């Protein structure tokens, strides 16, 4: 059968999707990027916060429409929303023909073929095993995510991830390195290590993130190695020094801080203090790292004083990249039961103010890059410009570099680009050499 897939949410979900595609193609099915042609459509859902859940529901309904307008016969729903709200989905949405939770992706072939045979498979049994199988990349061949762990032990009071995906488990290092070899053989030049908390890697298996970075960086063919989702109090200076040792490890520190008020951080059950985080960020900046973070505004009990502390911190640290979202009260989390919930209009107003501050910082930092030259990975061609990213831009979250070139370039090629103009989030340049 022809299988169409929609993958929502984080890049960890994307890896799950790629593994499911591999299992399906290995069983003789085919992939189509066009949902109108698909006989089976899989929606891999996100259930992290309310907007993500709403997007998942809307996508399920949209894909169900292809049963009337396309060739779709069966609709399969997988992922975090399926794991957390499976009973409600099955009872309220007859359009769904099969359901898979996050620990059951190895059952995707049985789910598709069972649904095709008229059954309504439901695979949501908890499993803590790490699925090891091939992947069909949904990213360009030159760039790939590599998952190094699953689940989370941090128990932040706003987060439902441990309820959905369980406690943290490190992936076997041999499996990671074997996958790296395969990805490089198939053309990957940029590898990105991901997990809910990458800095916890190895604590349950006798290894460490520093050792893993060293092992991957030493692999022939790895041109760029990135590390995302690092936890502040688990990121010692020695880890930054290890990253800085290797020419092919991007000096890109992704440190989701969530807030800059010690009182709010304590309520969030986040370890470490604002002062400790700022000292680490200052040292990282001195070492030449690009700084990225994520903030939550409107957490229960957040006062104007707390929020102003966050604004002041943002102005002071001057993050190269910053994402933010309004707090979402997730059921069964401690935060949802806390008093002093912040009104939605106040959350949005604070979010807008924070992003306005960051936009100003981002534009100033981008303008400081004018007349500099950087090594750029070519990612495409749009309306007369090549697009690309330097070591300072991660895929899927950061801006792009638009540039012209005197010769034809290929995606995945590295070139030197002189920056000649800056916008708030994007840069413009001319290829050199």
VOSEPA-114536 format. One line per 4 residues: their letters; for each residue x negated, y, z negated of C-alpha. Coordinates in nm, 3 decimals. Example, Ala and Ser with C-alpha at 12.3 -4.5 7.8 and 13.67 -1.06 7.14 Angstrom:
BEGIN
as> -1.230,-0.450,-0.780 ~ -1.367,-0.106,-0.714
This chain:
BEGIN
xxxx> 0.000,0.000,0.000 ~ -0.100,0.362,0.046 ~ -0.163,0.524,-0.291 ~ -0.147,0.898,-0.363
xxxx> -0.283,1.042,-0.688 ~ -0.238,1.370,-0.874 ~ -0.485,1.420,-1.161 ~ -0.397,1.689,-1.416
xxxx> -0.582,1.833,-1.714 ~ -0.947,1.800,-1.802 ~ -1.235,1.650,-1.609 ~ -1.232,1.349,-1.841
xxxx> -0.889,1.272,-1.691 ~ -1.048,1.305,-1.349 ~ -1.294,1.026,-1.433 ~ -1.003,0.804,-1.542
xxxx> -0.835,0.877,-1.209 ~ -1.150,0.790,-1.016 ~ -1.176,0.457,-1.199 ~ -0.813,0.371,-1.124
xxxx> -0.867,0.446,-0.755 ~ -1.167,0.215,-0.753 ~ -0.966,-0.070,-0.903 ~ -0.679,-0.016,-0.660
xxxx> -0.900,0.001,-0.352 ~ -1.086,-0.307,-0.476 ~ -0.751,-0.486,-0.485 ~ -0.686,-0.402,-0.120
xxxx> -0.479,-0.086,-0.147 ~ -0.564,0.239,0.033 ~ -0.589,0.599,-0.086 ~ -0.421,0.889,0.089
xxxx> -0.458,1.255,-0.010 ~ -0.120,1.332,0.147 ~ 0.172,1.260,-0.089 ~ 0.413,1.251,0.206
xxxx> 0.232,0.940,0.334 ~ 0.198,0.765,-0.003 ~ 0.408,0.459,-0.076 ~ 0.305,0.479,-0.442
xxxx> 0.225,0.804,-0.623 ~ 0.031,0.811,-0.951 ~ 0.048,1.117,-1.177 ~ -0.233,1.114,-1.434
xxxx> -0.098,1.351,-1.698 ~ -0.233,1.586,-1.964 ~ -0.067,1.625,-2.304 ~ -0.309,1.860,-2.480
xxxx> -0.095,2.176,-2.525 ~ 0.257,2.282,-2.430 ~ 0.170,2.445,-2.095 ~ -0.017,2.129,-1.992
xxxx> 0.278,1.911,-2.092 ~ 0.515,2.133,-1.897 ~ 0.291,2.113,-1.592 ~ 0.284,1.734,-1.622
xxxx> 0.664,1.710,-1.636 ~ 0.706,1.945,-1.340 ~ 0.450,1.747,-1.139 ~ 0.626,1.418,-1.215
xxxx> 0.954,1.564,-1.090 ~ 0.787,1.714,-0.784 ~ 0.623,1.385,-0.691 ~ 0.951,1.199,-0.752
xxxx> 1.097,1.418,-0.479 ~ 0.885,1.231,-0.224 ~ 1.111,0.930,-0.280 ~ 1.366,1.130,-0.078
xxxx> 1.145,1.334,0.155 ~ 0.846,1.104,0.206 ~ 0.756,0.735,0.206 ~ 0.723,0.703,-0.172
xxxx> 0.886,0.393,-0.320 ~ 0.728,0.388,-0.667 ~ 0.612,0.655,-0.913 ~ 0.351,0.563,-1.176
xxxx> 0.279,0.791,-1.472 ~ -0.048,0.752,-1.663 ~ -0.263,0.944,-1.911 ~ -0.220,1.143,-2.229
xxxx> 0.147,1.236,-2.187 ~ 0.233,0.873,-2.114 ~ 0.043,0.758,-2.422 ~ 0.199,1.011,-2.657
xxxx> 0.555,1.043,-2.527 ~ 0.604,0.717,-2.338 ~ 0.936,0.619,-2.496 ~ 1.092,0.956,-2.416
xxxx> 0.958,0.951,-2.061 ~ 1.101,0.606,-1.992 ~ 1.441,0.691,-2.137 ~ 1.477,1.041,-1.994
xxxx> 1.314,1.002,-1.654 ~ 1.450,0.710,-1.450 ~ 1.231,0.832,-1.163 ~ 0.932,0.672,-1.340
xxxx> 0.867,0.313,-1.228 ~ 0.567,0.229,-1.449 ~ 0.377,0.376,-1.742 ~ 0.012,0.344,-1.848
xxxx> -0.144,0.488,-2.163 ~ -0.503,0.608,-2.194 ~ -0.645,0.274,-2.307 ~ -0.485,0.067,-2.032
xxxx> -0.628,0.196,-1.707 ~ -0.761,-0.151,-1.632 ~ -0.394,-0.252,-1.585 ~ -0.333,-0.010,-1.297
xxxx> -0.326,-0.280,-1.030 ~ -0.078,-0.487,-1.233 ~ 0.133,-0.175,-1.290 ~ 0.147,-0.083,-0.920
xxxx> 0.214,-0.435,-0.800 ~ 0.462,-0.504,-1.082 ~ 0.656,-0.190,-0.996 ~ 0.654,-0.288,-0.628
xxxx> 0.804,-0.624,-0.729 ~ 1.094,-0.453,-0.906 ~ 0.961,-0.457,-1.263 ~ 0.910,-0.150,-1.482
xxxx> 0.566,-0.211,-1.637 ~ 0.481,-0.036,-1.964 ~ 0.117,-0.062,-2.075 ~ 0.048,0.150,-2.382
xxxx> -0.117,-0.090,-2.624 ~ -0.409,0.074,-2.806 ~ -0.751,-0.034,-2.684 ~ -1.083,0.108,-2.800
xxxx> -1.289,-0.061,-2.530 ~ -1.460,0.161,-2.273 ~ -1.356,0.074,-1.919 ~ -1.659,-0.001,-1.704
xxxx> -1.589,-0.021,-1.333 ~ -1.663,0.162,-1.011 ~ -1.530,0.507,-0.921 ~ -1.393,0.672,-0.612
xxxx> -1.509,1.031,-0.649 ~ -1.248,1.305,-0.623 ~ -1.526,1.561,-0.644 ~ -1.757,1.628,-0.348
xxxx> -2.021,1.356,-0.318 ~ -2.301,1.590,-0.427 ~ -2.151,1.661,-0.773 ~ -2.016,1.411,-1.026
xxxx> -1.906,1.395,-1.387 ~ -2.050,1.123,-1.609 ~ -1.851,1.033,-1.919 ~ -2.073,0.940,-2.214
xxxx> -1.810,0.882,-2.483 ~ -1.441,0.865,-2.561 ~ -1.217,0.997,-2.839 ~ -1.303,1.243,-3.115
xxxx> -1.380,1.236,-3.489 ~ -1.367,1.610,-3.556 ~ -1.001,1.629,-3.665 ~ -0.953,1.997,-3.590
xxxx> -0.614,2.096,-3.729 ~ -0.486,2.229,-3.395 ~ -0.581,1.928,-3.183 ~ -0.390,1.611,-3.091
xxxx> -0.677,1.441,-2.905 ~ -0.763,1.198,-3.190 ~ -0.395,1.100,-3.207 ~ -0.394,1.028,-2.835
xxxx> -0.741,0.891,-2.763 ~ -0.855,0.774,-3.106 ~ -1.189,0.816,-3.283 ~ -1.519,0.877,-3.110
xxxx> -1.695,0.589,-2.933 ~ -2.027,0.626,-2.752 ~ -2.060,0.464,-2.414 ~ -2.340,0.212,-2.373
xxxx> -2.651,0.392,-2.252 ~ -2.737,0.117,-2.005 ~ -2.396,0.157,-1.841 ~ -2.443,0.534,-1.820
xxxx> -2.787,0.503,-1.658 ~ -2.661,0.238,-1.416 ~ -2.378,0.469,-1.312 ~ -2.625,0.757,-1.268
xxxx> -2.833,0.540,-1.036 ~ -2.524,0.453,-0.830 ~ -2.408,0.814,-0.807 ~ -2.752,0.935,-0.698
xxxx> -2.775,0.657,-0.437 ~ -2.440,0.777,-0.300 ~ -2.555,1.137,-0.268 ~ -2.493,1.303,-0.605
xxxx> -2.742,1.581,-0.675 ~ -2.564,1.744,-0.971 ~ -2.457,1.528,-1.267 ~ -2.249,1.662,-1.555
xxxx> -2.239,1.479,-1.889 ~ -1.896,1.502,-2.052 ~ -1.709,1.375,-2.356 ~ -1.470,1.522,-2.610
xxxx> -1.783,1.597,-2.815 ~ -2.106,1.527,-2.626 ~ -2.328,1.613,-2.923 ~ -2.188,1.318,-3.121
xxxx> -2.326,1.079,-2.862 ~ -2.521,0.787,-3.008 ~ -2.432,0.833,-3.374 ~ -2.238,0.506,-3.369
xxxx> -2.491,0.320,-3.158 ~ -2.835,0.431,-3.277 ~ -2.902,0.669,-2.989 ~ -2.882,1.046,-2.945
xxxx> -2.784,1.302,-2.687 ~ -3.143,1.426,-2.666 ~ -3.267,1.077,-2.576 ~ -2.992,1.035,-2.317
xxxx> -3.070,1.372,-2.157 ~ -3.435,1.275,-2.134 ~ -3.352,0.939,-1.973 ~ -3.116,1.089,-1.715
xxxx> -3.342,1.387,-1.637 ~ -3.628,1.151,-1.557 ~ -3.422,0.966,-1.295 ~ -3.542,1.033,-0.939
xxxx> -3.288,1.227,-0.735 ~ -3.122,1.411,-1.025 ~ -3.159,1.770,-0.909 ~ -2.932,1.929,-1.171
xxxx> -2.814,1.788,-1.501 ~ -2.550,1.973,-1.703 ~ -2.411,1.903,-2.050 ~ -2.063,2.025,-2.145
xxxx> -1.851,2.030,-2.466 ~ -2.119,2.063,-2.736 ~ -2.011,2.106,-3.099 ~ -2.174,2.405,-3.278
xxxx> -2.300,2.246,-3.598 ~ -2.419,1.935,-3.410 ~ -2.642,2.135,-3.174 ~ -2.983,2.175,-3.339
xxxx> -3.259,2.387,-3.193 ~ -3.447,2.066,-3.112 ~ -3.169,1.968,-2.869 ~ -3.199,2.299,-2.687
xxxx> -3.576,2.253,-2.675 ~ -3.530,1.908,-2.521 ~ -3.299,2.054,-2.256 ~ -3.546,2.334,-2.182
xxxx> -3.832,2.085,-2.129 ~ -3.688,1.950,-1.806 ~ -3.687,2.159,-1.488 ~ -3.374,1.981,-1.364
xxxx> -3.164,2.029,-1.681 ~ -2.953,2.342,-1.642 ~ -3.005,2.592,-1.921 ~ -2.630,2.615,-1.969
xxxx> -2.495,2.598,-2.324 ~ -2.124,2.515,-2.340 ~ -2.039,2.565,-2.706 ~ -1.662,2.587,-2.772
xxxx> -1.647,2.795,-3.093 ~ -1.265,2.840,-3.109 ~ -1.285,3.148,-3.333 ~ -1.520,3.399,-3.497
xxxx> -1.353,3.442,-3.838 ~ -1.488,3.210,-4.106 ~ -1.146,3.206,-4.271 ~ -0.974,3.090,-3.953
xxxx> -1.251,2.840,-3.874 ~ -1.198,2.684,-4.216 ~ -0.822,2.662,-4.154 ~ -0.901,2.497,-3.820
xxxx> -1.122,2.243,-4.002 ~ -1.417,2.352,-3.792 ~ -1.756,2.292,-3.947 ~ -2.027,2.557,-3.965
xxxx> -2.002,2.933,-3.999 ~ -1.988,3.225,-3.761 ~ -2.331,3.336,-3.881 ~ -2.486,2.996,-3.805
xxxx> -2.328,2.988,-3.460 ~ -2.447,3.340,-3.380 ~ -2.803,3.253,-3.485 ~ -2.798,2.950,-3.251
xxxx> -2.656,3.155,-2.965 ~ -2.917,3.429,-3.017 ~ -3.197,3.174,-3.000 ~ -3.044,3.008,-2.694
xxxx> -3.022,3.344,-2.519 ~ -3.391,3.407,-2.597 ~ -3.469,3.070,-2.438 ~ -3.288,3.171,-2.119
xxxx> -2.965,2.976,-2.160 ~ -2.639,3.081,-1.998 ~ -2.378,3.099,-2.278 ~ -2.023,2.968,-2.245
xxxx> -1.753,2.930,-2.511 ~ -1.380,2.883,-2.564 ~ -1.156,3.067,-2.811 ~ -0.807,3.013,-2.950
xxxx> -0.606,3.321,-3.041 ~ -0.299,3.330,-3.264 ~ -0.383,3.037,-3.490 ~ -0.150,3.026,-3.795
xxxx> -0.245,3.294,-4.045 ~ -0.460,3.491,-3.799 ~ -0.445,3.855,-3.906 ~ -0.536,4.163,-3.707
xxxx> -0.857,4.170,-3.912 ~ -0.940,3.813,-3.808 ~ -0.868,3.894,-3.446 ~ -1.081,4.209,-3.457
xxxx> -1.367,3.996,-3.589 ~ -1.326,3.781,-3.279 ~ -1.329,4.086,-3.053 ~ -1.638,4.226,-3.222
xxxx> -1.815,3.889,-3.195 ~ -1.732,3.870,-2.823 ~ -1.871,4.220,-2.763 ~ -2.182,4.144,-2.969
xxxx> -2.277,3.804,-2.827 ~ -2.181,3.891,-2.467 ~ -2.098,3.545,-2.337 ~ -2.174,3.484,-1.971
xxxx> -1.862,3.267,-1.953 ~ -1.564,3.258,-2.186 ~ -1.228,3.082,-2.172 ~ -0.940,3.148,-2.411
xxxx> -0.585,3.035,-2.470 ~ -0.302,3.109,-2.710 ~ -0.254,2.863,-2.995 ~ 0.003,2.591,-2.924
xxxx> 0.163,2.418,-3.225 ~ 0.122,2.050,-3.142 ~ 0.353,1.814,-3.328 ~ 0.194,1.579,-3.582
xxxx> -0.107,1.808,-3.623 ~ -0.173,1.992,-3.952 ~ -0.170,2.330,-3.776 ~ 0.192,2.288,-3.670
xxxx> 0.297,2.261,-4.035 ~ 0.101,2.562,-4.157 ~ 0.279,2.877,-4.277 ~ 0.240,3.217,-4.111
xxxx> 0.280,3.100,-3.754 ~ 0.194,3.391,-3.524 ~ 0.479,3.510,-3.294 ~ 0.439,3.428,-2.926
xxxx> 0.437,3.791,-2.815 ~ 0.156,3.869,-3.061 ~ -0.046,3.569,-2.935 ~ -0.011,3.684,-2.575
xxxx> -0.098,4.044,-2.657 ~ -0.412,3.933,-2.839 ~ -0.506,3.698,-2.558 ~ -0.475,3.981,-2.308
xxxx> -0.693,4.209,-2.523 ~ -0.960,3.942,-2.564 ~ -0.974,3.863,-2.192 ~ -0.995,4.236,-2.111
xxxx> -1.304,4.264,-2.335 ~ -1.458,3.957,-2.174 ~ -1.384,4.085,-1.822 ~ -1.582,4.399,-1.899
xxxx> -1.872,4.196,-2.040 ~ -1.865,3.956,-1.746 ~ -1.877,4.235,-1.489 ~ -2.170,4.404,-1.664
xxxx> -2.365,4.078,-1.682 ~ -2.290,4.003,-1.317 ~ -2.401,4.351,-1.211 ~ -2.731,4.291,-1.392
xxxx> -2.793,4.001,-1.151 ~ -2.785,4.226,-0.842 ~ -3.122,4.221,-0.660 ~ -3.223,3.893,-0.827
xxxx> -3.279,3.568,-0.636 ~ -3.135,3.236,-0.753 ~ -3.131,2.876,-0.636 ~ -2.781,2.792,-0.513
xxxx> -2.603,2.464,-0.446 ~ -2.392,2.504,-0.131 ~ -2.030,2.406,-0.200 ~ -1.838,2.514,0.111
xxxx> -1.749,2.781,0.364 ~ -1.463,3.030,0.328 ~ -1.363,3.317,0.558 ~ -1.708,3.390,0.692
xxxx> -1.900,3.322,0.371 ~ -2.075,3.016,0.237 ~ -1.985,2.941,-0.125 ~ -2.214,2.805,-0.391
xxxx> -2.314,2.791,-0.754 ~ -2.640,2.855,-0.934 ~ -2.748,2.679,-1.253 ~ -2.549,2.951,-1.433
xxxx> -2.214,2.841,-1.284 ~ -2.048,2.513,-1.378 ~ -1.788,2.360,-1.142 ~ -1.413,2.390,-1.207
xxxx> -1.448,2.669,-1.465 ~ -1.687,2.944,-1.352 ~ -1.702,3.188,-1.062 ~ -1.869,3.136,-0.726
xxxx> -2.149,3.296,-0.526 ~ -2.037,3.400,-0.176 ~ -2.323,3.450,0.071 ~ -2.421,3.471,0.435
xxxx> -2.691,3.268,0.607 ~ -2.881,3.284,0.936 ~ -2.847,2.911,0.999 ~ -2.581,2.646,0.952
xxxx> -2.582,2.495,0.604 ~ -2.453,2.165,0.471 ~ -2.256,2.110,0.152 ~ -2.486,1.981,-0.120
xxxx> -2.788,2.164,0.017 ~ -2.994,2.391,-0.210 ~ -3.093,2.737,-0.083 ~ -3.227,3.060,-0.231
xxxx> -2.981,3.350,-0.238 ~ -3.046,3.718,-0.313 ~ -2.753,3.873,-0.501 ~ -2.646,4.204,-0.345
xxxx> -2.304,4.271,-0.503 ~ -2.106,4.172,-0.811 ~ -1.740,4.143,-0.903 ~ -1.599,4.058,-1.246
xxxx> -1.641,3.683,-1.201 ~ -1.792,3.627,-0.854 ~ -2.117,3.731,-0.688 ~ -2.213,3.808,-0.328
xxxx> -2.547,3.759,-0.161 ~ -2.766,3.680,0.138 ~ -2.962,3.360,0.185 ~ -3.339,3.407,0.181
x> -3.589,3.204,0.380
